């Protein structure tokens, strides 16, 4: 990955204006996203601080009829789209692999949802990474269970 980005030695040779992390919109995808963010924060923190790392929000649902297609990123959006599109067919995406390349291009572009990865305080990064990626599995599990929506 470092070679592909051009950052083997330092970030001066970064080949891209933005690094976009695109993962499935499920728990496995979130875990992969966290691993990648941990990599960047541990080894190339300055890319995150400089606002060069982004997360692509990927759709959970496609709601469509013969005339209209809408990509939905939450159950609420899906329900609203079903109400607005008559005779709608709903597809639940289980992962990016289920989306054809031509269809993927339909939600990438002007309308894509990018979230800039940021850190509020650089001094808190080591402790945060230790909590989320360290060996404190019981504490982390308790935190996740208490904060599930």
N, CA and C atoms as a LAMMPS dump frame, in Angstrom:
ITEM: TIMESTEP
0
ITEM: NUMBER OF ATOMS
447
ITEM: BOX BOUNDS ff ff ff
-5.0000000000000000e+02 5.0000000000000000e+02
-5.0000000000000000e+02 5.0000000000000000e+02
-5.0000000000000000e+02 5.0000000000000000e+02
ITEM: ATOMS id mol type element x y z
1 1 1 N 0.84 -1.182 0
2 1 2 C 0 0 0
3 1 3 C 0.886 1.246 0
4 2 1 N 1.956 1.201 0.775
5 2 2 C 2.848 2.357 0.835
6 2 3 C 3.439 2.644 -0.544
7 3 1 N 3.805 1.597 -1.266
8 3 2 C 4.379 1.78 -2.591
9 3 3 C 3.323 2.348 -3.552
10 4 1 N 2.12 1.813 -3.485
11 4 2 C 1.051 2.29 -4.362
12 4 3 C 0.748 3.769 -4.118
13 5 1 N 0.824 4.193 -2.862
14 5 2 C 0.559 5.592 -2.521
15 5 3 C 1.769 6.493 -2.738
16 6 1 N 2.944 5.881 -2.884
17 6 2 C 4.17 6.663 -3.07
18 6 3 C 4.721 7.228 -1.779
19 7 1 N 4.465 6.545 -0.664
20 7 2 C 4.895 7.068 0.637
21 7 3 C 5.84 6.111 1.351
22 8 1 N 6.645 5.352 0.587
23 8 2 C 7.563 4.398 1.226
24 8 3 C 8.535 5.095 2.17
25 9 1 N 9.059 6.245 1.756
26 9 2 C 10.064 6.942 2.556
27 9 3 C 9.478 8.097 3.355
28 10 1 N 8.608 8.857 2.753
29 10 2 C 7.946 9.977 3.431
30 10 3 C 6.703 10.353 2.634
31 11 1 N 5.92 11.28 3.151
32 11 2 C 4.662 11.624 2.488
33 11 3 C 4.838 12.678 1.389
34 12 1 N 6.054 13.137 1.19
35 12 2 C 6.323 14.152 0.161
36 12 3 C 5.93 13.665 -1.235
37 13 1 N 6.031 12.348 -1.464
38 13 2 C 5.771 11.796 -2.794
39 13 3 C 4.377 11.177 -2.933
40 14 1 N 3.469 11.556 -2.039
41 14 2 C 2.102 11.032 -2.113
42 14 3 C 1.551 11.28 -3.512
43 15 1 N 1.055 10.247 -4.141
44 15 2 C 0.603 10.327 -5.534
45 15 3 C -0.816 10.864 -5.693
46 16 1 N -1.546 10.981 -4.616
47 16 2 C -2.963 11.325 -4.718
48 16 3 C -3.314 12.467 -3.773
49 17 1 N -4.296 13.252 -4.172
50 17 2 C -4.749 14.343 -3.316
51 17 3 C -5.514 13.804 -2.115
52 18 1 N -6.226 12.695 -2.335
53 18 2 C -7.017 12.093 -1.267
54 18 3 C -6.798 10.592 -1.237
55 19 1 N -6.773 10.062 -0.039
56 19 2 C -6.768 8.618 0.16
57 19 3 C -8.17 8.281 0.641
58 20 1 N -8.886 7.465 -0.122
59 20 2 C -10.277 7.143 0.201
60 20 3 C -10.363 5.675 0.587
61 21 1 N -10.862 5.437 1.782
62 21 2 C -11.053 4.079 2.284
63 21 3 C -12.486 3.676 1.97
64 22 1 N -12.637 2.643 1.157
65 22 2 C -13.965 2.157 0.772
66 22 3 C -14.105 0.718 1.244
67 23 1 N -14.992 0.502 2.207
68 23 2 C -15.228 -0.839 2.734
69 23 3 C -16.719 -1.12 2.735
70 24 1 N -17.062 -2.369 2.946
71 24 2 C -18.469 -2.738 3.059
72 24 3 C -19.1 -1.997 4.231
73 25 1 N -20.398 -1.777 4.132
74 25 2 C -21.131 -1.084 5.189
75 25 3 C -21.676 -2.087 6.206
76 26 1 N -20.804 -2.988 6.655
77 26 2 C -21.189 -3.956 7.682
78 26 3 C -20.082 -4.025 8.732
79 27 1 N -20.23 -4.896 9.699
80 27 2 C -19.267 -4.949 10.797
81 27 3 C -17.868 -5.342 10.331
82 28 1 N -17.796 -6.263 9.377
83 28 2 C -16.479 -6.641 8.854
84 28 3 C -15.83 -5.447 8.159
85 29 1 N -16.621 -4.717 7.382
86 29 2 C -16.103 -3.531 6.702
87 29 3 C -15.651 -2.472 7.687
88 30 1 N -16.397 -2.298 8.77
89 30 2 C -16.01 -1.322 9.789
90 30 3 C -14.694 -1.733 10.451
91 31 1 N -14.534 -3.032 10.654
92 31 2 C -13.29 -3.513 11.259
93 31 3 C -12.107 -3.253 10.324
94 32 1 N -12.285 -3.551 9.052
95 32 2 C -11.23 -3.288 8.076
96 32 3 C -10.919 -1.792 8.034
97 33 1 N -11.945 -0.978 8.059
98 33 2 C -11.756 0.48 8.077
99 33 3 C -10.935 0.902 9.292
100 34 1 N -11.256 0.349 10.452
101 34 2 C -10.502 0.681 11.668
102 34 3 C -9.044 0.242 11.566
103 35 1 N -8.807 -0.924 10.972
104 35 2 C -7.432 -1.382 10.799
105 35 3 C -6.653 -0.432 9.888
106 36 1 N -7.273 0.001 8.793
107 36 2 C -6.599 0.927 7.884
108 36 3 C -6.353 2.283 8.545
109 37 1 N -7.34 2.771 9.276
110 37 2 C -7.15 4.039 9.983
111 37 3 C -6.05 3.914 11.033
112 38 1 N -5.992 2.765 11.699
113 38 2 C -4.934 2.534 12.682
114 38 3 C -3.564 2.559 12.002
115 39 1 N -3.471 1.947 10.841
116 39 2 C -2.222 1.972 10.068
117 39 3 C -1.806 3.41 9.776
118 40 1 N -2.736 4.197 9.243
119 40 2 C -2.388 5.581 8.898
120 40 3 C -2.052 6.403 10.143
121 41 1 N -2.781 6.203 11.218
122 41 2 C -2.502 6.97 12.433
123 41 3 C -1.176 6.57 13.074
124 42 1 N -0.82 5.305 12.976
125 42 2 C 0.442 4.852 13.567
126 42 3 C 1.658 5.247 12.742
127 43 1 N 1.54 5.155 11.423
128 43 2 C 2.72 5.328 10.58
129 43 3 C 2.722 6.598 9.733
130 44 1 N 1.556 7.137 9.449
131 44 2 C 1.456 8.328 8.601
132 44 3 C 0.419 9.289 9.172
133 45 1 N 0.56 9.547 10.447
134 45 2 C -0.369 10.418 11.163
135 45 3 C -0.537 11.769 10.463
136 46 1 N 0.546 12.277 9.874
137 46 2 C 0.485 13.589 9.237
138 46 3 C -0.496 13.62 8.066
139 47 1 N -0.757 12.478 7.42
140 47 2 C -1.761 12.439 6.354
141 47 3 C -3.16 12.667 6.908
142 48 1 N -3.426 12.088 8.07
143 48 2 C -4.734 12.268 8.703
144 48 3 C -4.86 13.697 9.209
145 49 1 N -3.832 14.196 9.868
146 49 2 C -3.849 15.567 10.398
147 49 3 C -4.026 16.573 9.272
148 50 1 N -3.415 16.299 8.112
149 50 2 C -3.502 17.207 6.967
150 50 3 C -4.834 17.081 6.224
151 51 1 N -5.712 16.172 6.662
152 51 2 C -7.02 16.034 6.019
153 51 3 C -6.967 15.339 4.676
154 52 1 N -6.042 14.401 4.506
155 52 2 C -5.885 13.712 3.222
156 52 3 C -6.543 12.33 3.204
157 53 1 N -7.033 11.857 4.354
158 53 2 C -7.628 10.521 4.44
159 53 3 C -9.141 10.669 4.601
160 54 1 N -9.885 9.953 3.759
161 54 2 C -11.34 10.025 3.752
162 54 3 C -11.934 8.625 3.84
163 55 1 N -13.183 8.588 4.269
164 55 2 C -13.937 7.343 4.317
165 55 3 C -15.122 7.506 3.378
166 56 1 N -15.278 6.558 2.464
167 56 2 C -16.408 6.561 1.551
168 56 3 C -17.569 5.843 2.225
169 57 1 N -18.667 6.535 2.37
170 57 2 C -19.87 5.874 2.864
171 57 3 C -20.481 5.13 1.689
172 58 1 N -20.74 3.865 1.884
173 58 2 C -21.301 3.05 0.814
174 58 3 C -22.757 2.711 1.137
175 59 1 N -23.579 2.566 0.108
176 59 2 C -25.006 2.357 0.351
177 59 3 C -25.316 0.976 0.918
178 60 1 N -26.375 0.936 1.713
179 60 2 C -26.881 -0.324 2.245
180 60 3 C -27.98 -0.901 1.356
181 61 1 N -28.727 0.004 0.684
182 61 2 C -29.884 -0.413 -0.104
183 61 3 C -29.92 0.299 -1.45
184 62 1 N -30.551 -0.381 -2.407
185 62 2 C -30.916 0.245 -3.672
186 62 3 C -32.429 0.125 -3.77
187 63 1 N -33.095 1.239 -3.989
188 63 2 C -34.546 1.259 -4.155
189 63 3 C -34.789 1.751 -5.574
190 64 1 N -35.532 0.966 -6.36
191 64 2 C -35.716 1.372 -7.757
192 64 3 C -36.992 0.808 -8.352
193 65 1 N -37.418 1.492 -9.385
194 65 2 C -38.434 0.971 -10.288
195 65 3 C -37.855 1.14 -11.691
196 66 1 N -38.668 1.048 -12.731
197 66 2 C -38.114 1.125 -14.088
198 66 3 C -37.61 2.516 -14.447
199 67 1 N -38.044 3.541 -13.728
200 67 2 C -37.655 4.918 -14.07
201 67 3 C -36.632 5.53 -13.111
202 68 1 N -36.662 5.129 -11.855
203 68 2 C -35.867 5.798 -10.824
204 68 3 C -35.051 4.789 -10.018
205 69 1 N -33.823 5.181 -9.705
206 69 2 C -32.974 4.387 -8.806
207 69 3 C -32.44 5.322 -7.738
208 70 1 N -32.573 4.903 -6.485
209 70 2 C -32.029 5.692 -5.379
210 70 3 C -31.222 4.771 -4.47
211 71 1 N -30.023 5.233 -4.107
212 71 2 C -29.162 4.497 -3.182
213 71 3 C -29.387 5.049 -1.789
214 72 1 N -29.562 4.151 -0.834
215 72 2 C -29.907 4.552 0.528
216 72 3 C -28.838 4.05 1.495
217 73 1 N -28.503 4.914 2.446
218 73 2 C -27.407 4.649 3.37
219 73 3 C -27.899 4.303 4.78
220 74 1 N -29.205 4.261 4.953
221 74 2 C -29.782 3.901 6.248
222 74 3 C -31.179 3.338 6.015
223 75 1 N -31.716 2.72 7.04
224 75 2 C -33.078 2.182 6.967
225 75 3 C -34.085 3.324 6.792
226 76 1 N -33.824 4.433 7.454
227 76 2 C -34.701 5.599 7.344
228 76 3 C -34.761 6.104 5.894
229 77 1 N -33.601 6.222 5.253
230 77 2 C -33.566 6.652 3.849
231 77 3 C -34.282 5.639 2.963
232 78 1 N -34.071 4.346 3.236
233 78 2 C -34.74 3.312 2.448
234 78 3 C -36.252 3.431 2.553
235 79 1 N -36.753 3.598 3.78
236 79 2 C -38.193 3.693 3.982
237 79 3 C -38.777 4.913 3.269
238 80 1 N -38.059 6.031 3.324
239 80 2 C -38.506 7.255 2.644
240 80 3 C -38.541 7.032 1.131
241 81 1 N -37.523 6.367 0.597
242 81 2 C -37.465 6.105 -0.846
243 81 3 C -38.591 5.172 -1.284
244 82 1 N -38.909 4.166 -0.478
245 82 2 C -39.994 3.235 -0.802
246 82 3 C -41.328 3.982 -0.866
247 83 1 N -41.53 4.944 0.025
248 83 2 C -42.755 5.747 0.01
249 83 3 C -42.844 6.63 -1.231
250 84 1 N -41.693 7.139 -1.683
251 84 2 C -41.671 8.099 -2.789
252 84 3 C -41.623 7.459 -4.173
253 85 1 N -41.14 6.23 -4.27
254 85 2 C -41 5.558 -5.565
255 85 3 C -42.074 4.485 -5.662
256 86 1 N -43.02 4.681 -6.586
257 86 2 C -44.112 3.715 -6.694
258 86 3 C -43.615 2.415 -7.329
259 87 1 N -44.094 1.309 -6.801
260 87 2 C -43.707 -0.002 -7.294
261 87 3 C -42.237 -0.317 -7.099
262 88 1 N -41.681 0.159 -6.016
263 88 2 C -40.242 0.038 -5.79
264 88 3 C -39.814 -1.381 -5.452
265 89 1 N -38.655 -1.744 -5.975
266 89 2 C -37.974 -2.989 -5.64
267 89 3 C -36.785 -2.601 -4.753
268 90 1 N -36.61 -3.3 -3.63
269 90 2 C -35.538 -2.978 -2.69
270 90 3 C -34.499 -4.085 -2.703
271 91 1 N -33.237 -3.68 -2.849
272 91 2 C -32.122 -4.619 -2.785
273 91 3 C -31.254 -4.234 -1.602
274 92 1 N -30.926 -5.22 -0.775
275 92 2 C -30.018 -4.99 0.356
276 92 3 C -28.628 -5.417 -0.093
277 93 1 N -27.682 -4.477 -0.087
278 93 2 C -26.312 -4.806 -0.457
279 93 3 C -25.619 -5.443 0.737
280 94 1 N -25.04 -6.603 0.528
281 94 2 C -24.287 -7.255 1.593
282 94 3 C -22.826 -6.847 1.563
283 95 1 N -22.408 -6.238 0.457
284 95 2 C -21.029 -5.801 0.34
285 95 3 C -20.772 -5.154 -1.003
286 96 1 N -19.635 -4.512 -1.12
287 96 2 C -19.285 -3.83 -2.365
288 96 3 C -19.143 -4.808 -3.526
289 97 1 N -18.799 -6.054 -3.238
290 97 2 C -18.655 -7.066 -4.283
291 97 3 C -19.953 -7.378 -4.998
292 98 1 N -21.078 -7.052 -4.388
293 98 2 C -22.379 -7.291 -5.009
294 98 3 C -22.785 -6.176 -5.961
295 99 1 N -22.043 -5.088 -5.947
296 99 2 C -22.381 -3.944 -6.781
297 99 3 C -21.524 -4.009 -8.038
298 100 1 N -22.178 -4.021 -9.193
299 100 2 C -21.424 -4.105 -10.446
300 100 3 C -20.606 -2.83 -10.648
301 101 1 N -19.506 -2.92 -11.395
302 101 2 C -18.683 -1.727 -11.627
303 101 3 C -19.467 -0.559 -12.228
304 102 1 N -20.369 -0.847 -13.162
305 102 2 C -21.145 0.254 -13.764
306 102 3 C -22.082 0.878 -12.734
307 103 1 N -22.647 0.066 -11.876
308 103 2 C -23.533 0.594 -10.848
309 103 3 C -22.747 1.349 -9.782
310 104 1 N -21.549 0.849 -9.446
311 104 2 C -20.694 1.528 -8.475
312 104 3 C -20.436 2.958 -8.926
313 105 1 N -20.236 3.144 -10.212
314 105 2 C -19.998 4.474 -10.769
315 105 3 C -21.171 5.423 -10.604
316 106 1 N -22.367 4.897 -10.36
317 106 2 C -23.542 5.751 -10.212
318 106 3 C -23.594 6.479 -8.871
319 107 1 N -22.941 5.951 -7.853
320 107 2 C -22.948 6.669 -6.576
321 107 3 C -21.567 7.205 -6.217
322 108 1 N -20.655 7.163 -7.18
323 108 2 C -19.346 7.795 -7.034
324 108 3 C -19.351 9.023 -7.935
325 109 1 N -18.861 10.111 -7.447
326 109 2 C -18.822 11.34 -8.247
327 109 3 C -19.284 12.517 -7.407
328 110 1 N -20.016 13.401 -8.016
329 110 2 C -20.474 14.622 -7.345
330 110 3 C -21.284 14.331 -6.079
331 111 1 N -22.082 13.282 -6.126
332 111 2 C -23.002 12.985 -5.024
333 111 3 C -22.424 12.043 -3.969
334 112 1 N -21.191 11.586 -4.16
335 112 2 C -20.668 10.591 -3.223
336 112 3 C -20.507 11.175 -1.824
337 113 1 N -20.631 10.316 -0.87
338 113 2 C -20.542 10.727 0.525
339 113 3 C -19.156 10.393 1.069
340 114 1 N -18.347 11.42 1.208
341 114 2 C -17.015 11.264 1.763
342 114 3 C -16.966 11.924 3.128
343 115 1 N -16.379 11.234 4.072
344 115 2 C -16.208 11.77 5.415
345 115 3 C -14.706 11.883 5.662
346 116 1 N -14.263 13.08 5.973
347 116 2 C -12.838 13.275 6.243
348 116 3 C -12.488 12.651 7.592
349 117 1 N -11.473 11.807 7.585
350 117 2 C -10.972 11.248 8.842
351 117 3 C -10.217 12.356 9.557
352 118 1 N -10.513 12.54 10.818
353 118 2 C -9.812 13.587 11.559
354 118 3 C -9.583 13.151 12.987
355 119 1 N -8.691 13.857 13.629
356 119 2 C -8.441 13.62 15.041
357 119 3 C -8.506 14.963 15.74
358 120 1 N -9.236 14.985 16.821
359 120 2 C -9.427 16.249 17.537
360 120 3 C -8.156 16.682 18.247
361 121 1 N -7.431 15.732 18.769
362 121 2 C -6.219 16.076 19.488
363 121 3 C -5.175 14.99 19.246
364 122 1 N -4.107 15.346 18.591
365 122 2 C -3.065 14.386 18.257
366 122 3 C -2.522 13.686 19.496
367 123 1 N -2.449 14.374 20.614
368 123 2 C -1.889 13.758 21.818
369 123 3 C -2.746 12.607 22.336
370 124 1 N -4.031 12.551 21.957
371 124 2 C -4.914 11.478 22.404
372 124 3 C -4.857 10.236 21.524
373 125 1 N -4.187 10.309 20.378
374 125 2 C -4.173 9.199 19.429
375 125 3 C -3.632 7.909 20.034
376 126 1 N -2.464 7.897 20.677
377 126 2 C -1.958 6.61 21.209
378 126 3 C -2.933 5.939 22.177
379 127 1 N -3.521 6.702 23.069
380 127 2 C -4.475 6.118 24.014
381 127 3 C -5.726 5.603 23.323
382 128 1 N -6.204 6.336 22.345
383 128 2 C -7.394 5.919 21.602
384 128 3 C -7.112 4.634 20.833
385 129 1 N -5.968 4.588 20.161
386 129 2 C -5.62 3.38 19.418
387 129 3 C -5.444 2.19 20.355
388 130 1 N -4.839 2.419 21.499
389 130 2 C -4.652 1.335 22.465
390 130 3 C -6.001 0.79 22.925
391 131 1 N -6.973 1.695 23.163
392 131 2 C -8.294 1.249 23.596
393 131 3 C -8.995 0.444 22.51
394 132 1 N -9.034 0.979 21.278
395 132 2 C -9.793 0.327 20.215
396 132 3 C -9.076 -0.839 19.555
397 133 1 N -7.744 -0.835 19.583
398 133 2 C -7.022 -1.879 18.876
399 133 3 C -6.103 -2.696 19.797
400 134 1 N -6.116 -2.414 21.084
401 134 2 C -5.211 -3.076 22.022
402 134 3 C -5.728 -4.406 22.532
403 135 1 N -5.199 -4.827 23.661
404 135 2 C -5.494 -6.144 24.221
405 135 3 C -6.579 -6.111 25.302
406 136 1 N -7.3 -5.021 25.405
407 136 2 C -8.318 -4.848 26.447
408 136 3 C -9.692 -5.319 25.97
409 137 1 N -9.786 -6.5 25.432
410 137 2 C -11.015 -6.993 24.821
411 137 3 C -12.243 -6.854 25.721
412 138 1 N -12.212 -7.221 27.004
413 138 2 C -13.42 -7.073 27.83
414 138 3 C -13.884 -5.609 27.955
415 139 1 N -12.953 -4.681 28.169
416 139 2 C -13.329 -3.268 28.276
417 139 3 C -13.918 -2.755 26.975
418 140 1 N -13.302 -3.124 25.866
419 140 2 C -13.772 -2.68 24.554
420 140 3 C -15.154 -3.255 24.275
421 141 1 N -15.351 -4.518 24.591
422 141 2 C -16.657 -5.152 24.38
423 141 3 C -17.728 -4.442 25.201
424 142 1 N -17.432 -4.171 26.47
425 142 2 C -18.387 -3.451 27.32
426 142 3 C -18.719 -2.086 26.741
427 143 1 N -17.715 -1.365 26.26
428 143 2 C -17.934 -0.039 25.664
429 143 3 C -18.851 -0.152 24.448
430 144 1 N -18.577 -1.125 23.575
431 144 2 C -19.382 -1.289 22.366
432 144 3 C -20.822 -1.639 22.736
433 145 1 N -21.002 -2.546 23.671
434 145 2 C -22.351 -2.955 24.057
435 145 3 C -23.132 -1.8 24.684
436 146 1 N -22.469 -0.957 25.459
437 146 2 C -23.133 0.176 26.089
438 146 3 C -23.489 1.278 25.099
439 147 1 N -22.75 1.353 23.984
440 147 2 C -22.932 2.452 23.047
441 147 3 C -23.582 2.06 21.732
442 148 1 N -24.078 0.822 21.62
443 148 2 C -24.788 0.424 20.409
444 148 3 C -26.077 1.216 20.294
445 149 1 N -26.382 1.578 19.085
446 149 2 C -27.628 2.348 18.858
447 149 3 C -28.769 1.371 18.654
